[in-house]
C-alpha cells in the first residue's frame, strides 16, 4: 500500500493564480461601472466625432481644437466593429479602463506596495466617483487610453536599480508621444518622469546628475510640445470664446478642488466658494495648510515613493486648471491614479499593523469604500443627468433620421431644455443632424416666433412627458 503523497504549495503557481484574480477583479470592476450606461446611445461630442470620421477618417485634422489621431483610430475601429452602434465602442472603453487598472497594479507593485494594496488602488481608480465620465460617454475613453500610454512609459523606466539605458528611455519617450497623440494631458509626464527618476536615484556623490543627462529626450520632446500646444491653444475656439481663463487665483482654486475631491472620494467639487479680492488671503492660507498636510503625509511615510506620487498628483491636473469650467469629471482620471496609490499606502500600513491573521480589519473599510464608489457610478445624480440627456438626444436622433434633409431648412425643438450638456440645444441638434446627413446643418431657433406659420421647409420636434413627436411640414408625404 503506497503512502498518499501530499501536494506541496507552489509559490509560482499561487502567484499566478493571485495575478489572475487581480486582473479579473479590475476588468470586472470596469465592466460593472460600464454596465450602468451600456445600453445608452451616443451622447454630446460622440456625434461630432462620428461626423468627423465619416468626412475625413481618423487621421484628419479638421480644424478641431485637438489633434488626437491615436484616439480617433481606436474610436474608428470600435465604431466599424460595432457597425455604427455604440455597444462595441462602450465595451472597448470598458476594456481600456480595465487595462489602465492593470497597469496601476503593476506600477504600485513596482514601487513596493503589496499586491493587495496595489489592487485596492486600481479598483479605487476605476470606481472613483469624481471620474464617472470615463464610463458614461464613449469619447471619454481618450482619458484612460492616454493614461495607459503614460503608465506604460513609467513602467518602462521607473522602479529599477539605476537610471535606465538609452533604449528604455527612447521606448518610454515614444510611448509618451503616442499618449500625447491620444490626449494632450499627457504633456506633464515628459517632465514628471525625469524628476521621478532623479529623485529615486539621488544620493550625494553618486553621479546621478551625470547619468541624468541621458534623460534629454524627455525634456526636448516636452519643450517642443509645449511650444506647439501654446500656439495651437492661442488659435483655438476655447481661447476665442473665453473658456481659457488666465487667472492664477482661479487656477489655484480649481487645483485645490481637484486635489481635495480626489483624496476624499465623496467630497464633490464646488466646496470652495467664489473667491473675491477680500477673501483671497484666507484662501491662500488654506492652500498653504493643505499643501503642508500633503508634505506631512510624505514625511510620515519616510520614503521617496510618497513624494513622487504627491508630485505626480500635484502636476497631473495642471493642464486643466486654467479652463473656466472648474473641476470636470473627465479630467480627474489622470490625477486619480497617484491619489489612489497614496490612499493605498494607508491600507498597506493597516496590513502591516494588524498582521496576516487580522487582514479583514483593513479590508472591511476598503471593501465598503469600493462598494460605495461602485454604487455611486450607478445611482449618482450626475450619472443620471447624463443618462437623461442621452435619452433626449437619442429621441432627437430617431426623429431626425427619417427627415428628408434636402427639403427641411429649419427645425424647431419645443419642450427641451435650453441647454444639453455644455452646449445649447440648437448646436447639439445641428451636430446630430450633420451626423445623420452629411452637410445638413439646419437652423434651430430657440423658440417658435409668435407670428410663425407652418411652411414646407420647417419641421417641429415637440417633447412632452417623456415622448417626442415629429410634426411634419404641410403637404409632406
C-alpha positions as CSV (number, residue, x, y, z in Angstrom):
1,X,0.0,0.0,0.0
2,X,1.6,3.2,-1.1
3,X,1.6,6.2,1.2
4,X,-0.5,9.2,0.0
5,X,1.7,12.0,-1.2
6,X,0.9,15.5,-0.1
7,X,0.9,18.3,-2.6
8,X,3.3,20.9,-1.5
9,X,2.4,24.6,-2.2
10,X,3.9,26.0,-5.4
11,X,4.8,29.7,-4.8
12,X,5.0,30.4,-8.6
13,X,1.6,28.8,-9.2
14,X,0.0,30.7,-6.2
15,X,1.4,34.0,-7.5
16,X,0.0,33.3,-11.0
17,X,-3.4,32.5,-9.5
18,X,-3.3,35.7,-7.4
19,X,-2.4,37.7,-10.5
20,X,-5.3,36.2,-12.5
21,X,-7.7,37.1,-9.6
22,X,-6.4,40.7,-9.6
23,X,-6.7,41.0,-13.4
24,X,-10.2,39.5,-13.2
25,X,-11.3,41.9,-10.5
26,X,-10.1,45.1,-12.2
27,X,-11.6,44.2,-15.6
28,X,-14.8,43.0,-13.7
29,X,-15.0,46.4,-11.9
30,X,-14.5,48.2,-15.3
31,X,-17.4,46.3,-16.8
32,X,-19.5,46.7,-13.7
33,X,-19.3,50.5,-13.9
34,X,-19.8,50.3,-17.7
35,X,-23.0,48.3,-17.3
36,X,-24.7,51.4,-15.8
37,X,-24.7,53.0,-19.3
38,X,-24.0,50.1,-21.6
39,X,-27.4,50.3,-23.2
40,X,-27.3,54.1,-23.8
41,X,-26.7,55.7,-27.1
42,X,-24.3,58.3,-28.4
43,X,-24.1,61.5,-26.4
44,X,-22.6,65.0,-26.7
45,X,-19.3,65.1,-28.6
46,X,-19.8,61.5,-29.8
47,X,-21.9,62.8,-32.7
48,X,-19.2,65.3,-33.7
49,X,-16.5,62.6,-33.7
50,X,-18.8,60.3,-35.7
51,X,-19.3,63.0,-38.4
52,X,-15.5,63.8,-38.5
53,X,-14.6,60.2,-39.0
54,X,-17.2,59.9,-41.8
55,X,-16.0,63.0,-43.5
56,X,-12.2,62.5,-43.3
57,X,-11.2,59.4,-41.4
58,X,-9.3,59.0,-38.2
59,X,-6.2,61.0,-39.1
60,X,-7.8,64.1,-40.4
61,X,-7.0,67.4,-38.6
62,X,-10.2,69.2,-39.5
63,X,-9.6,72.4,-37.6
64,X,-10.8,70.9,-34.3
65,X,-9.2,72.3,-31.2
66,X,-7.3,69.0,-30.6
67,X,-5.4,66.6,-32.9
68,X,-5.8,63.1,-31.4
69,X,-5.1,60.6,-34.2
70,X,-4.5,57.6,-31.8
71,X,-7.7,58.1,-30.0
72,X,-9.5,58.7,-33.3
73,X,-8.1,55.5,-34.7
74,X,-9.3,53.4,-31.7
75,X,-12.7,55.1,-31.8
76,X,-13.0,54.5,-35.6
77,X,-12.0,50.8,-35.3
78,X,-14.6,50.3,-32.5
79,X,-17.3,52.1,-34.5
80,X,-16.6,49.9,-37.5
81,X,-16.6,46.7,-35.5
82,X,-19.9,47.8,-33.9
83,X,-21.4,48.7,-37.3
84,X,-22.1,52.2,-36.2
85,X,-23.9,51.3,-33.0
86,X,-22.5,52.4,-29.6
87,X,-22.4,49.0,-27.9
88,X,-18.9,47.9,-29.1
89,X,-17.3,51.3,-28.5
90,X,-18.7,51.2,-25.0
91,X,-17.3,47.7,-24.4
92,X,-13.9,48.9,-25.8
93,X,-14.0,51.8,-23.4
94,X,-14.5,49.3,-20.5
95,X,-11.6,47.2,-21.7
96,X,-9.3,50.3,-21.8
97,X,-10.4,51.3,-18.3
98,X,-9.7,47.8,-17.1
99,X,-6.3,47.8,-18.7
100,X,-5.4,51.1,-17.0
101,X,-6.3,49.4,-13.7
102,X,-4.0,46.5,-14.5
103,X,-1.1,48.9,-15.2
104,X,-1.9,50.7,-12.0
105,X,-1.4,47.4,-10.1
106,X,1.9,46.9,-11.9
107,X,3.1,50.4,-11.0
108,X,2.1,50.1,-7.4
109,X,3.9,46.8,-7.1
110,X,7.0,48.2,-8.8
111,X,7.1,50.9,-6.1
112,X,6.9,48.4,-3.3
113,X,3.2,48.2,-2.5
114,X,1.8,44.8,-1.6
115,X,-0.3,43.1,-4.3
116,X,-3.5,43.7,-2.2
117,X,-2.7,47.4,-1.7
118,X,-1.9,47.9,-5.4
119,X,-5.2,46.1,-6.3
120,X,-7.1,48.3,-3.9
121,X,-5.6,51.4,-5.6
122,X,-6.5,50.1,-9.1
123,X,-10.1,49.4,-8.1
124,X,-10.5,52.8,-6.5
125,X,-9.2,54.4,-9.7
126,X,-11.9,52.5,-11.7
127,X,-14.8,53.3,-9.3
128,X,-13.8,56.8,-8.2
129,X,-17.0,58.9,-8.0
130,X,-15.3,62.1,-9.4
131,X,-14.1,60.4,-12.6
132,X,-17.5,59.0,-13.5
133,X,-17.4,60.4,-17.1
134,X,-15.0,57.6,-18.1
135,X,-18.0,55.3,-18.3
136,X,-20.9,57.5,-19.3
137,X,-19.9,58.6,-22.8
138,X,-17.8,56.9,-25.4
139,X,-15.4,59.7,-26.3
140,X,-14.3,60.0,-22.7
141,X,-12.2,56.8,-23.4
142,X,-9.4,59.2,-24.6
143,X,-8.5,59.9,-20.9
144,X,-7.9,56.3,-19.8
145,X,-6.4,55.4,-23.2
146,X,-3.8,58.2,-22.9
147,X,-3.1,57.2,-19.3
148,X,-2.4,53.7,-20.4
149,X,0.5,55.0,-22.6
150,X,1.7,57.2,-19.7
151,X,1.7,54.3,-17.2
152,X,3.4,52.0,-19.7
153,X,6.1,54.7,-20.2
154,X,6.6,54.9,-16.4
155,X,6.8,51.1,-16.1
156,X,9.5,51.1,-18.8
157,X,11.9,53.1,-16.7
158,X,10.8,53.5,-13.1
159,X,11.5,51.2,-10.1
160,X,14.9,50.0,-11.3
161,X,18.3,50.0,-9.6
162,X,19.7,52.8,-11.6
163,X,18.7,55.3,-14.3
164,X,17.9,53.1,-17.3
165,X,19.9,52.9,-20.5
166,X,19.1,54.9,-23.7
167,X,17.0,52.2,-25.2
168,X,14.5,52.1,-22.4
169,X,14.4,56.0,-22.3
170,X,13.7,56.1,-26.1
171,X,11.0,53.5,-25.7
172,X,9.4,55.4,-22.8
173,X,9.6,58.7,-24.7
174,X,7.9,57.0,-27.7
175,X,5.1,55.8,-25.5
176,X,4.6,59.3,-24.2
177,X,4.4,60.7,-27.7
178,X,1.7,58.1,-28.6
179,X,0.0,59.2,-25.4
180,X,0.2,62.9,-26.4
181,X,-1.4,61.9,-29.8
182,X,-4.2,60.4,-27.7
183,X,-4.8,63.3,-25.3
184,X,-2.8,66.4,-24.7
185,X,-3.0,66.0,-20.9
186,X,0.0,63.6,-21.2
187,X,2.3,66.6,-21.6
188,X,3.4,67.0,-17.9
189,X,4.7,63.4,-18.0
190,X,7.6,64.5,-20.2
191,X,8.9,66.5,-17.2
192,X,7.5,64.4,-14.4
193,X,9.2,61.1,-15.3
194,X,12.8,62.6,-15.3
195,X,12.1,64.3,-12.0
196,X,10.8,61.0,-10.5
197,X,13.9,59.2,-11.9
198,X,16.4,61.7,-10.4
199,X,14.6,61.8,-7.1
200,X,14.5,58.0,-6.8
201,X,18.3,57.6,-7.5
202,X,19.7,60.7,-5.9
203,X,22.5,60.1,-3.5
204,X,25.3,62.5,-2.6
205,X,28.3,61.9,-4.8
206,X,26.5,59.1,-6.7
207,X,26.9,60.8,-10.2
208,X,23.2,60.6,-10.8
209,X,23.1,64.1,-12.3
210,X,25.7,63.0,-14.8
211,X,23.7,59.9,-15.6
212,X,20.6,62.1,-15.8
213,X,21.9,63.7,-19.0
214,X,20.6,60.6,-20.7
215,X,17.1,61.9,-20.0
216,X,17.3,64.7,-22.6
217,X,14.8,63.1,-25.0
218,X,12.0,63.6,-22.4
219,X,12.9,67.3,-21.9
220,X,13.5,68.1,-25.5
221,X,10.2,66.5,-26.6
222,X,8.3,68.1,-23.8
223,X,9.6,71.6,-24.6
224,X,8.8,71.3,-28.3
225,X,5.3,70.0,-27.5
226,X,4.7,72.9,-25.0
227,X,5.5,75.4,-27.8
228,X,3.3,73.5,-30.2
229,X,0.4,73.4,-27.6
230,X,0.7,77.1,-26.8
231,X,0.5,78.0,-30.5
232,X,-2.5,75.8,-31.0
233,X,-4.3,76.9,-27.9
234,X,-3.9,80.6,-28.9
235,X,-5.8,80.0,-32.1
236,X,-8.4,77.6,-30.7
237,X,-12.1,78.3,-30.2
238,X,-11.6,77.7,-26.5
239,X,-9.4,80.7,-26.3
240,X,-11.6,82.8,-28.6
241,X,-14.7,82.1,-26.6
242,X,-13.0,82.9,-23.3
243,X,-13.0,79.3,-21.9
244,X,-9.3,79.6,-21.1
245,X,-9.1,81.8,-18.0
246,X,-5.6,83.1,-17.3
247,X,-6.3,83.9,-13.7
248,X,-3.9,82.3,-11.2
249,X,-6.3,82.7,-8.3
250,X,-8.9,80.8,-10.3
251,X,-6.3,78.2,-11.3
252,X,-5.2,77.7,-7.7
253,X,-8.9,77.3,-6.5
254,X,-9.6,74.8,-9.3
255,X,-6.3,72.8,-8.5
256,X,-7.2,72.7,-4.8
257,X,-10.7,71.4,-5.5
258,X,-9.3,68.7,-7.7
259,X,-6.9,67.5,-5.0
260,X,-9.4,67.5,-2.2
261,X,-12.1,65.8,-4.2
262,X,-9.6,63.1,-5.3
263,X,-8.2,62.3,-1.9
264,X,-11.7,62.4,-0.2
265,X,-13.7,60.5,-2.9
266,X,-17.2,61.5,-1.9
267,X,-16.5,65.2,-1.4
268,X,-17.9,66.8,-4.6
269,X,-16.2,69.8,-6.3
270,X,-17.7,73.2,-5.7
271,X,-16.9,73.1,-2.0
272,X,-14.8,76.3,-2.2
273,X,-17.0,79.4,-2.8
274,X,-16.2,82.0,-5.4
275,X,-13.1,84.0,-4.3
276,X,-13.1,87.7,-4.3
277,X,-10.1,90.0,-3.6
278,X,-11.3,90.3,0.0
279,X,-11.3,86.5,0.5
280,X,-8.1,85.8,-1.3
281,X,-5.8,85.9,1.8
282,X,-7.8,83.2,3.7
283,X,-7.8,81.1,0.5
284,X,-4.0,81.3,0.2
285,X,-3.7,80.4,3.9
286,X,-6.0,77.4,3.4
287,X,-4.0,76.4,0.3
288,X,-0.7,76.6,2.3
289,X,-2.3,74.5,5.1
290,X,-3.4,71.8,2.6
291,X,0.0,71.7,1.0
292,X,1.6,71.4,4.4
293,X,-0.7,68.5,5.1
294,X,0.4,66.7,1.9
295,X,4.0,67.3,2.9
296,X,3.3,65.8,6.3
297,X,1.9,62.7,4.6
298,X,5.2,62.3,2.6
299,X,7.3,62.9,5.7
300,X,5.3,60.4,7.7
301,X,5.8,57.7,5.1
302,X,9.6,58.5,5.1
303,X,10.1,57.3,1.6
304,X,10.6,58.8,-1.8
305,X,7.8,56.9,-3.2
306,X,5.2,59.1,-1.5
307,X,7.0,62.2,-2.6
308,X,6.9,61.0,-6.2
309,X,3.2,60.3,-6.0
310,X,2.4,63.6,-4.4
311,X,4.4,65.4,-7.1
312,X,2.5,63.4,-9.7
313,X,-0.9,64.2,-8.1
314,X,0.0,67.9,-8.0
315,X,1.2,68.1,-11.6
316,X,-1.5,66.0,-13.3
317,X,-4.4,68.5,-13.1
318,X,-2.3,71.5,-14.3
319,X,-3.4,71.3,-18.0
320,X,-6.9,71.9,-16.9
321,X,-6.8,74.5,-14.1
322,X,-7.0,77.5,-16.4
323,X,-10.3,76.3,-18.0
324,X,-13.2,78.5,-16.9
325,X,-15.3,75.3,-16.3
326,X,-13.9,74.5,-12.9
327,X,-13.5,70.8,-11.9
328,X,-14.5,68.5,-14.8
329,X,-15.0,64.7,-14.2
330,X,-13.2,63.5,-17.4
331,X,-10.1,65.5,-16.4
332,X,-10.0,63.8,-12.9
333,X,-8.9,60.4,-14.2
334,X,-5.2,61.2,-14.6
335,X,-4.6,62.6,-11.1
336,X,-6.9,60.0,-9.5
337,X,-4.1,57.3,-10.1
338,X,-1.4,58.8,-7.8
339,X,-4.1,59.9,-5.3
340,X,-5.4,56.4,-5.0
341,X,-1.9,55.0,-4.8
342,X,-1.4,57.3,-1.8
343,X,-4.6,56.1,-0.2
344,X,-3.4,52.5,-0.8
345,X,-0.3,53.3,1.3
346,X,-2.7,53.8,4.3
347,X,-4.2,50.4,3.5
348,X,-0.7,48.9,3.4
349,X,0.1,50.4,6.8
350,X,-3.1,48.8,8.1
351,X,-2.0,45.4,6.8
352,X,1.4,45.8,8.5
353,X,-0.2,46.9,11.8
354,X,-2.8,44.2,12.1
355,X,-0.8,41.3,10.5
356,X,-1.8,38.4,8.3
357,X,-4.3,36.9,10.8
358,X,-6.4,40.1,11.0
359,X,-6.3,41.3,7.4
360,X,-10.1,41.6,7.5
361,X,-9.9,44.7,9.7
362,X,-8.3,47.0,7.0
363,X,-10.1,45.1,4.2
364,X,-13.5,45.9,5.6
365,X,-13.4,49.7,5.2
366,X,-11.6,49.2,1.9
367,X,-14.4,47.0,0.6
368,X,-17.0,49.5,1.9
369,X,-15.3,52.4,0.1
370,X,-15.2,50.4,-3.1
371,X,-18.8,49.3,-2.8
372,X,-20.0,52.9,-2.3
373,X,-17.9,54.0,-5.3
374,X,-19.4,51.4,-7.5
375,X,-22.9,52.2,-6.2
376,X,-22.3,55.9,-6.9
377,X,-21.4,55.0,-10.5
378,X,-24.9,53.6,-10.9
379,X,-27.1,55.9,-8.8
380,X,-25.4,59.3,-8.5
381,X,-27.4,62.4,-9.8
382,X,-24.5,63.3,-12.1
383,X,-24.7,59.9,-13.9
384,X,-28.5,60.0,-14.1
385,X,-28.2,63.6,-15.5
386,X,-26.0,62.2,-18.4
387,X,-28.4,59.3,-18.9
388,X,-31.4,61.7,-19.1
389,X,-29.5,63.9,-21.6
390,X,-28.6,60.8,-23.7
391,X,-32.2,59.8,-23.8
392,X,-33.3,63.2,-25.1
393,X,-30.5,63.2,-27.7
394,X,-31.5,59.7,-28.8
395,X,-35.1,60.8,-29.3
396,X,-33.9,63.7,-31.4
397,X,-31.7,61.3,-33.4
398,X,-34.6,58.9,-34.0
399,X,-36.9,61.6,-35.1
400,X,-34.4,63.3,-37.4
401,X,-33.4,60.1,-39.0
402,X,-36.5,59.8,-41.2
403,X,-36.5,63.5,-42.2
404,X,-35.8,64.5,-45.8
405,X,-32.8,66.7,-45.2
406,X,-32.9,68.2,-48.7
407,X,-36.3,69.8,-48.2
408,X,-36.0,70.9,-44.5
409,X,-34.0,74.0,-43.6
410,X,-35.3,74.8,-40.1
411,X,-36.0,72.5,-37.1
412,X,-38.0,73.9,-34.2
413,X,-37.4,72.0,-31.0
414,X,-40.2,72.6,-28.4
415,X,-40.2,71.4,-24.8
416,X,-36.5,70.5,-24.4
417,X,-34.1,72.4,-22.0
418,X,-32.3,75.4,-23.5
419,X,-29.0,73.6,-22.9
420,X,-28.0,70.0,-23.4
421,X,-24.7,69.3,-21.7
422,X,-22.1,72.1,-22.2
423,X,-23.7,73.3,-25.4
424,X,-27.0,74.8,-26.3
425,X,-29.8,72.6,-27.6
426,X,-29.7,74.1,-31.1
427,X,-26.0,73.3,-31.5
428,X,-26.4,69.7,-30.4
429,X,-29.4,69.2,-32.7
430,X,-27.3,70.5,-35.6
431,X,-24.5,68.1,-34.6
432,X,-26.9,65.2,-34.7
433,X,-28.4,66.3,-38.0
434,X,-24.9,66.6,-39.6
435,X,-24.0,63.1,-38.3
436,X,-27.2,61.6,-39.9
437,X,-26.9,63.5,-43.2
438,X,-23.5,64.9,-44.2
439,X,-23.7,68.6,-44.9
440,X,-27.1,69.1,-43.3
441,X,-26.9,71.8,-40.6
442,X,-30.5,73.1,-40.2
443,X,-31.3,76.3,-38.3
444,X,-32.6,75.5,-34.8
445,X,-34.2,78.6,-33.3
446,X,-34.6,78.7,-29.6
447,X,-38.3,79.2,-29.8
448,X,-41.2,79.5,-32.2
449,X,-41.8,83.1,-33.3
450,X,-45.2,84.4,-32.2
451,X,-46.3,85.0,-35.8
452,X,-44.8,81.8,-37.2
453,X,-47.0,79.7,-39.6
454,X,-46.2,76.2,-40.9
455,X,-44.4,76.1,-44.1
456,X,-42.9,73.3,-46.3
457,X,-39.3,74.0,-45.2
458,X,-39.8,73.6,-41.5
459,X,-40.2,70.8,-39.0
460,X,-41.3,70.8,-35.4
461,X,-39.9,68.3,-32.8
462,X,-42.2,68.6,-29.7
463,X,-41.1,67.0,-26.5
464,X,-43.7,66.4,-23.7
465,X,-44.0,63.9,-20.8
466,X,-41.1,61.7,-21.9
467,X,-42.2,61.5,-25.6
468,X,-41.2,63.4,-28.7
469,X,-43.5,64.0,-31.6
470,X,-42.4,64.9,-35.1
471,X,-44.8,67.4,-36.6
472,X,-44.1,67.4,-40.4
473,X,-44.5,70.4,-42.7
474,X,-47.7,70.8,-44.5
475,X,-48.1,68.9,-47.8
476,X,-45.4,66.4,-46.6
477,X,-46.0,62.8,-47.8
